[in-house]
Amino acid sequence: MSLLFRTNRRSAVDWRTPGATVTGPWPVRDAGRPLSDSPTASEIYATQPSMRKVVEFIAKNIARVKVQAYTGDPNGLRKPLPADHPLARLLARPHPQITWYQLMHDLVCDLLIYDRFLCIASPDGLLTRYEPELWTFHPVPQMLDKVDGYQMGTRPADQYVPFTSPQYGVAWWGKGYGGSQGVSPIETLRQTLDEHTESVEWRREIWKNGLRMPGYWTQDLSEAALSHDARRRLQEELANFVANGGKEGQSPILRGIGYTAMPTPFTPQSAQEIEGRTLSDIEVASAYGVPPEMVGARVSNYASQQAFRDALYRETLGPLFTQMQAAFNLHICDQLFPGCFMEFNIDSALRGSFVDDAQVTSSAVGGPWLSVNEARISHGYEPKSAEYDEILTQLNTVRGGGPLASPHDTGSQNLGGHQ
């Protein structure tokens, strides 16, 4: 494989000799765009409302989904791990000062903004996220899209650490397509974001420097010109008709003096401020695969919102769930917890209202599916004695010796068949 080189004629520090510099031209391996040239996460969030809106929407909806630890086959029979298992404890409390929600939220933001993320499972059993500005992936020689470790820093002389290190721990990492560091979606959206920034600055200058005189007063040429005192008294009288003047909403009647309104050259409508912001939201949302209606960029009704919500955790967030889950199981579980795996409980996020879910589940299982104590615990009440731990069996169902497959098979909806 041929390597790309570029010529640089500027002076640079010679890392082989401390304090010395060399002057080009010299060949330099093209390692892509330096991190220092890309905007940081704080700069993006501070200057790009559309980017923050979409990234936060995705990160929060992924972080809110619960994770569960299992043992067995990920595609077959599995058994939930008890709460005292090391993997279950790690997922419940990855760090003494960081919750799983915060950790997953930040990792997803790193992936969406920088197209890469890195989290280290230290030997003492803690998960620590490393900010993308502080490290780079170490590419495999002659294979610029493959990585075998990471470097804490961006200089060639920075320390190289393999993904599995006895000193630092095991790395949970991931990246996108396009080189050893991935390609940030910001690069793809740079033109759209730059246009939005320029339009905001242009409108700001218009609101700051544009003429704000709504109209002017004229005097009939047949009338005598006003003296200085008369002009001052007129201005004071007209001031009484503006806010806090005591005559708001009234119309002054002046002899020989008329008012002419001036058309405002620039308004939010003429400057298309709303259209510009909406277009930016739509472009960024579409780039991340989010329906613009979900972030308020387009108007939708309740029915379409329900359809978008159902598709959100499948088409939009489904690939991200798969990427984060597969990386965790490959890098962490296979190394530290053989035979165990982690899985996002996406079904809990797709559930509808409690009434609909209860009716559908009851019809599917053919009767009650919660015991009295389970129902009391779910509503925050203390459980009763052990006899209430059993699920009741209705006598009118087949399981209870009756003729019905489900307790919902009775009622007026079934009378027509009998008649």
QUIPE-V767902 format. One record per backbone hydrogen bond with DSSP energy under -1.0 kcal/mol. NH is the residue of the N-H (numbers start at 1). CO is the residue of the C=O. If there is no record, write none. Layout:
nh	co
NH	CO
NH	CO
This chain:
nh	co
6	28
12	22
14	20
17	14
20	17
22	12
28	6
30	4
31	29
37	34
44	40
45	41
46	42
47	43
48	44
52	48
53	49
54	50
55	51
56	52
57	53
58	54
59	55
60	56
61	57
62	58
63	59
64	60
65	62
68	343
70	341
71	79
72	339
73	77
76	73
79	71
81	69
85	82
89	85
90	86
91	87
92	88
93	89
95	98
103	99
104	100
105	101
106	102
107	103
108	104
109	105
110	106
111	107
112	108
113	109
114	110
117	174
119	172
120	128
121	170
122	126
125	122
127	94
128	120
130	118
134	131
136	151
138	149
140	146
143	140
146	143
148	138
150	161
151	136
152	159
153	151
158	155
161	150
165	169
169	165
170	121
171	163
172	119
174	117
176	115
187	184
189	185
193	189
194	190
195	191
196	192
197	193
198	194
199	195
200	196
201	197
202	198
203	199
204	200
205	201
206	202
207	203
208	204
209	205
210	206
216	260
218	258
220	256
223	220
231	227
232	228
233	229
234	230
235	231
236	232
237	233
238	234
239	235
240	237
241	238
242	239
245	242
247	240
250	247
258	218
260	216
262	214
271	267
273	268
276	272
277	273
278	274
279	275
280	276
281	277
282	278
283	279
284	280
285	281
286	282
287	283
288	284
289	286
290	285
294	291
296	293
297	292
305	301
306	302
307	303
308	304
309	305
310	306
311	307
312	308
315	311
316	311
317	312
321	317
322	318
323	319
324	320
325	321
326	322
327	323
328	324
329	325
330	326
331	327
332	328
333	328
334	329
336	332
337	333
340	337
341	70
343	68
345	66
346	344
350	346
357	353
358	354
359	355
360	356
361	357
362	358
363	359
364	360
365	361
366	362
367	362
373	388
375	371
376	372
377	373
378	374
379	375
380	377
381	376
388	385
389	386
397	394
398	404
401	398
402	397
404	396
409	406
414	411
418	414
419	415
